[in-house]
Amino acid sequence: MTVTLLFLSRFIVHYYLISFLSGRQFSFSQGGWGAAVADALQRKCDVLNRGFSGYNTSWARFILRQCFPGEMLTGVALVTLFFGANDASLKEVNRIQHVTLDDYRTNMKAILQYFIDGGLQANQVILITPPPLGEEKWAVACMEKYGSPINRSNANTGLYAKACCSVAQEFGTGLLDLWTSMQEDKHWLRFFNDGLHLSQDGSTFVAERLVKIVKERTSTCPRCFRTGRTLTLPAQKRASCSETFMGERLGMIPSKVVACSTK
């Protein structure tokens, strides 16, 4: 498993976007969708990625408080939750990762409620459904990697995607329905390397749609400092790096942090 943290200078007034997900720990690899989101939010939000390969919602729920202690939720602008592909494993083939549909729904609600109890509004959370499954490719991968028959099906994954959508509707969160939107492209199999894990085309697909949602929901978050083209410093201040970085006296950042509202 991989934990990715991106922090800016302690002098900068900033917000966080938290990404909590399973099996997507490589979202900050070259061409990854997580990197695209971080790039889009430069000088507005730091993106904290918590990707745990192979995890289902039961395991994610178990480590939730360790990953995100309550005091960490101060200053969070958005949270993305990306679970379901592992939960949707077929019980008869993959008992270890399989989570029943009812338990998946319960776990998603519990994870979501934890962030709400921590001070976030429901519309500050974006649920991402599991993507579709390219069964032919994944069947080959299962035999090559594990020596076993295919352990998932696209139809079953669709049930978990629908459950995710229902939780988003019930709570009023944001939603990115990958299972539906990807299959609207007749060449959607190109979005996966092995039928399950995202290819670079797949990451681009996710990035384009998620960045749009994230930008809309962070539109009122201020950028840190003025741009270089508009910044002028009083002559008497130029020699003092510490005062320059503090910025408040120079009008570079507001003296008080205003809460970031979302649409």
Secondary structure, DSSP 8 states (H G I E B T S, - for coil): -EEE-----TTS--EEEEEEEES-TTTTSTT-HHHHHHHHTTTTEEEEEEEETT--HHHHHHHHHHHS-GGGGTTEEEEEEE--TTTTS-TTT-TTT---HHHHHHHHHHHHHHHHHTT--GGGEEEE------HHHHHHHHHHHHSS-----HHHHHHHHHHHHHHHHHHT-EEE-HHHHHHTSTTGGGGBSSSSSB-HHHHHHHHHHHHHHHHHHTTTS--SS--TTT----GGGTT-HHHHHH-GGGTSS-SS-------
